[in-house]
Amino acid sequence: MISGLRDHVLSLACLRHGLSALQGRGMDRLPADLTAPLEGALVQRLDKNELRRAFRVAVSALLTEMRLVNEPLARRLQEPLTELAAV
């Protein structure tokens, strides 16, 4: 799930940058300042704390991407997504 969320955030960024979002084809052409923070969404170990940490990073990246495209939607979803990531 965390990997899928991360991939969706990268796909949304591809669309915003006019790159192909299909099957990750444009991800390698995204700017490093956009992709670098998402490295934190890579799961390093299969334990509860690590999964929570990576999920929080992925949710944060999703909210950031949403703010760039649709600020009202990001504001509306920030609280429920942040609460979900805090569980």
MILUM-142559 format. One record per residue (C-alpha): residue number from 1; x, z negated, y. Coordinates in steps of 0.05 Angstrom, whole numbers, m for minus. Layout:
! MILUM-142559
NUM; X; Z; Y
...
This chain:
! MILUM-142559
1; 0; 0; 0
2; 56; m18; 49
3; 93; 47; 34
4; 28; 86; 42
5; 14; 53; 110
6; 85; 69; 132
7; 77; 141; 111
8; 12; 147; 149
9; 43; 119; 212
10; 99; 171; 205
11; 47; 226; 193
12; 9; 206; 256
13; 75; 207; 295
14; 88; 277; 267
15; 21; 301; 292
16; 34; 271; 361
17; 101; 306; 364
18; 73; 373; 341
19; 108; 369; 274
20; 80; 382; 205
21; 48; 319; 177
22; 34; 351; 110
23; 72; 317; 53
24; 123; 287; 102
25; 152; 354; 122
26; 163; 336; 194
27; 185; 264; 186
28; 259; 281; 186
29; 251; 313; 255
30; 221; 252; 288
31; 264; 217; 340
32; 307; 160; 313
33; 278; 111; 363
34; 211; 121; 330
35; 234; 119; 257
36; 285; 63; 263
37; 234; 7; 272
38; 197; 32; 210
39; 257; 18; 167
40; 234; m54; 171
41; 171; m34; 133
42; 213; m17; 72
43; 203; m70; 19
44; 269; m100; m3
45; 245; m148; m57
46; 180; m160; m94
47; 164; m229; m69
48; 106; m253; m27
49; 145; m267; 36
50; 181; m200; 35
51; 116; m162; 24
52; 83; m199; 81
53; 143; m185; 127
54; 143; m110; 111
55; 67; m106; 119
56; 71; m139; 188
57; 123; m88; 210
58; 80; m30; 184
59; 18; m57; 219
60; 57; m66; 284
61; 81; 6; 279
62; 10; 30; 267
63; m15; m7; 329
64; 42; 21; 370
65; 26; 92; 348
66; m48; 81; 362
67; m33; 55; 433
68; 4; 120; 448
69; m56; 162; 428
70; m118; 119; 438
71; m108; 55; 477
72; m181; 32; 472
73; m180; 39; 396
74; m114; 1; 392
75; m142; m55; 434
76; m205; m59; 391
77; m165; m61; 325
78; m107; m104; 347
79; m139; m171; 331
80; m167; m154; 262
81; m104; m118; 241
82; m60; m174; 266
83; m102; m225; 229
84; m99; m183; 166
85; m23; m179; 171
86; m19; m255; 181
87; m54; m272; 116
